[in-house]
């Protein structure tokens, strides 16, 4: 059986480039129960968290890997190394 590296290459091309701040907001949001809790940790408003999350979702959608739910966005972030299970 031969392993193909094509899926990894395709995934690497489809990985959106998130800013450092987007990654910080994403990490905070996925480990909290609400955007308000994440906002409090980051000293920003829940609306700002929402803006960042929407931009992140847009980047994933543009890369052909939409994430419409929090669980789906967490899965994408785990796949791409933006978050790790050790953070939880």
C-alpha positions in Angstrom: 0.0 0.0 0.0 1.4 3.4 -1.0 0.6 6.5 1.0 -0.2 9.6 -1.0 0.9 13.0 0.2 -1.7 14.8 -1.9 -4.3 15.4 0.9 -1.6 17.1 3.0 -0.6 19.3 0.1 -4.2 20.2 -0.6 -4.9 21.0 3.0 -1.7 23.1 3.3 -2.9 25.2 0.3 -6.4 25.5 1.8 -5.2 26.6 5.2 -6.2 30.2 5.7 -3.7 32.7 7.0 -5.0 34.0 10.3 -3.5 37.1 12.0 -1.9 36.8 15.4 -4.9 38.6 16.9 -7.4 36.3 15.1 -5.5 33.3 16.6 -5.5 34.8 20.1 -9.3 35.6 19.9 -10.0 32.1 18.4 -8.1 30.4 21.2 -9.9 32.4 23.9 -13.3 31.8 22.3 -13.0 28.1 21.9 -12.0 27.6 25.5 -14.9 29.7 26.9 -18.6 29.1 27.0 -19.4 32.5 25.4 -18.1 35.3 23.4 -18.6 37.5 26.5 -16.3 35.4 28.6 -13.7 35.4 25.9 -14.0 39.2 25.5 -13.5 39.7 29.3 -10.3 37.7 29.2 -9.0 39.7 26.3 -10.3 43.1 27.5 -12.4 43.7 24.4 -16.1 43.6 23.7 -18.2 40.6 22.7 -18.9 42.4 19.4 -15.2 42.5 18.7 -14.9 38.8 19.4 -17.8 38.3 17.0 -16.1 40.4 14.3 -12.9 38.3 14.6 -14.8 35.0 14.6 -16.8 36.1 11.5 -13.5 37.1 9.7 -12.0 33.7 10.6 -15.1 31.9 9.3 -14.9 34.0 6.1 -11.3 33.0 5.6 -12.1 29.3 6.1 -15.0 29.6 3.7 -12.8 31.3 1.1 -10.3 28.5 1.4 -13.1 25.9 0.6 -13.3 24.6 4.2 -16.3 26.3 5.7 -16.9 26.1 9.5 -20.5 27.2 10.3 -20.5 26.0 13.9 -18.2 26.5 16.9 -17.3 22.7 16.8 -16.5 22.9 13.1 -14.3 25.9 13.6 -12.5 24.2 16.5 -11.9 21.1 14.3 -10.5 23.3 11.5 -8.2 25.2 14.0 -7.0 21.8 15.4 -6.3 20.5 11.9 -4.3 23.6 11.0 -2.4 23.8 14.3 -3.9 27.1 15.4 -5.0 25.4 18.7 -4.0 22.2 20.4 -5.9 19.9 22.7 -3.3 20.7 25.5 -4.8 24.3 25.7 -8.0 22.9 27.1 
